[in-house]
Amino acid sequence: MHKGVIILCEADDREQARARVEAFLENYGEGNVRDRYAIGGRRTGLLSTLSDKFMEEAQKIFKIKEPREDWFVSMQLVKECQPELQELWEKMGGEWPNPHSDHYKLPEEWGLYDIMPLKDCVKIVKNFIGDVEGREKEARDRMIKAKKEEKKKNMGSMSGYYADKYSKIMYRDFSFESNVYDIEAYTGEEIPENTDNMWAVVVDMHN
């Protein structure tokens, strides 16, 4: 399963931002949050000025083929929708593969959209954070529902899974549930008031 996350860090330039994020992610490998990752990856182009509108419109395409309430999208669904997604991206003026493509090797100039000064993409990062309270509530409600089913059927269910998910979202820990994480403040789903020397790095995690 793939998951996109924007990691925020302080750095003097793009290469230092990449190095700091890669060093941070080393502590979360071998299945602890991720088994592998790529800078950009399926989320390449996310920080482009076109991406926030593209991601909103892309959700409409996904919902037509597979009605859903959240922003999670399976790799299979992304593959099935690629023709429509690419057509949408190009109509909006986008170049190269769209942000929902499964691509790891792109021209160097396109990779510039994977690591950008935070001040240049604050709005996009805010949109990517999304409805955190809504995600908390969904995980909590599913946990409670699963727990009731356990008692009713006297058998195991998914309550432990949803409890763990709820806890990680609520405490803003870095996890597979994270949308945005600040490695300076060690907290997720927030944007620092002072964005000077702060960079946003798009990471495609797999687990």
C-alpha positions in Angstrom: 0.0 0.0 0.0 1.3 3.5 -0.9 0.8 6.6 1.2 1.9 10.1 0.5 3.3 12.4 3.2 4.8 15.8 3.2 7.7 16.1 5.6 8.7 19.6 6.8 12.3 20.3 7.8 14.7 23.2 8.2 17.5 23.4 5.6 19.7 25.8 3.7 18.9 24.3 0.3 17.1 21.6 -1.6 19.9 19.0 -1.2 20.2 19.5 2.5 16.4 19.1 2.9 16.5 15.8 1.0 19.4 14.6 3.2 17.6 15.5 6.4 14.4 13.8 5.4 16.2 10.7 4.3 18.1 10.5 7.6 14.8 10.9 9.5 13.2 8.1 7.5 16.0 5.7 8.2 14.5 5.3 11.7 11.2 4.1 10.4 12.2 1.4 7.9 11.7 -2.4 7.9 7.9 -2.2 8.2 8.0 0.4 11.1 5.9 3.0 9.2 7.4 2.0 5.8 9.3 -0.8 4.1 10.4 1.4 1.2 10.0 5.0 0.1 10.8 7.4 -2.7 11.1 11.2 -2.8 8.2 12.1 -5.0 7.3 8.7 -6.4 3.6 8.4 -7.0 3.1 11.9 -5.5 5.6 13.6 -7.8 4.2 17.0 -8.7 2.2 17.4 -5.5 3.7 20.7 -4.7 3.0 22.2 -8.1 0.7 25.1 -8.1 -1.7 23.0 -10.2 -1.7 20.0 -7.9 -4.2 21.1 -5.2 -6.9 21.7 -7.9 -5.9 18.5 -9.7 -6.1 16.4 -6.5 -9.7 17.7 -5.9 -10.8 16.9 -9.5 -9.0 13.5 -9.4 -11.2 12.5 -6.4 -14.3 12.9 -8.6 -12.8 10.5 -11.1 -12.0 8.0 -8.4 -15.5 8.2 -6.9 -17.2 7.6 -10.2 -15.4 4.2 -10.4 -15.3 3.4 -6.7 -17.5 5.6 -4.4 -15.7 6.5 -1.2 -15.6 9.0 1.6 -11.9 9.5 2.4 -8.8 10.4 0.4 -7.2 6.9 0.3 -6.8 5.6 -3.2 -5.6 2.0 -4.0 -2.8 1.5 -6.5 -5.2 -0.6 -8.6 -7.7 2.2 -8.8 -5.0 4.7 -9.8 -3.8 2.4 -12.6 -7.4 2.0 -13.8 -7.9 5.7 -13.9 -4.6 6.7 -15.4 -6.0 7.7 -18.9 -8.5 10.1 -17.3 -6.0 11.4 -14.8 -3.4 12.2 -17.4 -6.0 13.9 -19.7 -7.2 16.0 -16.7 -3.6 17.0 -15.8 -2.8 18.1 -19.4 -6.0 20.0 -19.8 -5.1 22.0 -16.6 -1.7 22.8 -18.2 0.4 20.3 -16.4 3.5 18.8 -18.0 5.1 15.3 -17.6 3.2 12.6 -15.8 0.4 13.6 -13.5 0.9 13.6 -9.6 -1.0 10.3 -9.3 1.3 8.5 -11.7 3.4 5.6 -10.5 6.8 7.0 -11.6 10.2 7.1 -10.0 12.5 8.3 -12.8 11.6 11.7 -14.2 13.5 14.7 -15.7 15.4 16.6 -13.1 13.3 19.8 -13.6 10.1 17.9 -12.7 11.7 16.7 -9.4 11.9 20.3 -8.3 8.2 20.0 -7.3 9.1 17.3 -4.8 11.3 19.5 -2.6 10.2 23.2 -2.3 10.6 26.1 0.2 7.5 25.8 2.5 6.7 29.5 2.0 6.1 28.8 -1.7 3.6 26.0 -1.2 1.9 26.7 2.2 -1.6 26.5 0.7 -1.0 23.1 -0.9 0.4 21.7 2.3 -2.5 23.0 4.3 -4.9 21.4 1.9 -3.0 18.1 2.1 -3.4 18.1 5.9 -7.1 17.8 5.3 -9.8 17.2 8.0 -7.7 15.7 10.9 -10.6 15.8 13.4 -12.7 14.0 10.8 -10.1 11.3 10.5 -9.9 11.0 14.2 -13.6 10.6 14.5 -13.8 8.0 11.8 -11.1 5.8 13.4 -12.7 6.2 16.9 -16.2 5.3 15.6 -14.8 2.3 13.8 -12.9 1.2 16.9 -16.1 1.5 19.0 -18.2 -0.4 16.4 -15.6 -3.1 16.1 -15.4 -3.5 19.9 -19.2 -3.9 20.2 -19.1 -6.6 17.5 -16.4 -8.4 19.5 -18.5 -8.5 22.6 -21.6 -9.5 20.7 -20.0 -12.3 18.7 -17.4 -13.2 21.4 -14.6 -13.2 18.8 -11.8 -11.0 17.7 -12.2 -8.2 15.2 -10.5 -5.0 14.1 -10.9 -2.9 17.2 -7.1 -3.1 18.0 -6.2 -1.9 14.5 -8.6 1.1 14.7 -7.5 1.9 18.3 -3.9 2.1 17.1 -4.9 4.2 14.1 -6.9 6.5 16.3 -4.0 6.9 18.7 -1.5 7.8 16.1 -3.8 10.4 14.5 -4.8 11.9 17.8 -1.2 12.3 19.1 0.1 13.4 15.8 2.9 10.7 15.8 4.8 10.0 12.7 3.1 7.0 11.2 1.5 5.6 8.0 -1.5 7.8 8.9 0.5 11.0 8.7 -0.3 13.5 6.0 2.1 16.2 7.1 4.9 15.9 9.7 7.3 18.5 11.0 10.6 16.9 12.0 11.7 20.0 13.9 8.7 20.2 16.2 8.2 16.4 16.2 4.5 16.8 15.5 2.1 16.2 12.6 -0.7 18.0 10.8 0.5 21.5 11.6 2.4 24.2 9.8 4.9 26.3 11.8 4.2 30.0 12.1 7.7 30.9 11.0 8.4 29.3 7.6 11.8 30.9 7.1 14.3 28.2 6.0 11.6 25.6 6.2 11.3 23.1 3.3 8.5 20.7 2.2 9.5 17.3 0.9 7.1 15.0 -0.7 7.5 11.3 0.2 5.8 8.3 -1.3 5.9 5.6 1.4 5.0 1.9 0.9 4.1 -0.6 3.6 
